[in-house]
């Protein structure tokens, strides 16, 4: 019962806790690299249009922030829609949404606390990993008494789109969307929204992705993925801080 509830916590976050050795993908998916390094800041191509230059400047700004970061904290709202349940494809569409608190520290340490969820039992759930390979997780309420240690490759912990942890967590997404070869262009009629091309998609049904930049702070406000014009995943950030102080060892439970 406890392990099942923890799986629901992770699915609600849209995070799959699978290491780089063999994640399951939506049929036809283009698998993302197991580990994407932060891309270096580059010089602008000489033939950029005004729109191209705006997108290039925003891309380089985020690359610079990631390159200089040893940690990040934020609150985020995650939502996703897909047909997977614990690594198995089903006939019915499954939706998940939650508001959570994120703490990341280089290289692969991560802690996520569920602040709000449509499912009451998920509120207060926590997952933590000190290395991206071993996961400590616990549910909310009475399920929080005993943390469970899991291997991050457990296929039951896949998101409802069957995305792997190495690909689906917020830091991995920021790295992928700024990786070498990425191109950002402002979306027409949508201030601050950048259309991203030149990066591997998380599954074969996703055909477009966007990054929304807060014009006031220059920080990433949201990232989203689309399939045939429909938004299928989104992460919206708030209270984001680079290199916050970290007390103790919050990456173990």
Secondary structure as UniProt FT lines:
FT   HELIX           2..13
FT   TURN            27..28
FT   TURN            46..47
FT   HELIX           50..67
FT   STRAND          71..85
FT   TURN            86..87
FT   STRAND          88..105
FT   TURN            106..108
FT   STRAND          109..117
FT   HELIX           120..122
FT   TURN            123..124
FT   STRAND          126..129
FT   STRAND          134..138
FT   HELIX           141..144
FT   STRAND          148..151
FT   TURN            152..153
FT   HELIX           155..157
FT   TURN            160..161
FT   HELIX           165..168
FT   HELIX           170..177
FT   TURN            180..181
FT   STRAND          183..186
FT   TURN            188..189
FT   TURN            191..192
FT   STRAND          193..197
FT   TURN            204..205
FT   STRAND          208..213
FT   TURN            215..217
FT   STRAND          220..227
FT   TURN            228..229
FT   STRAND          230..242
FT   TURN            250..251
//
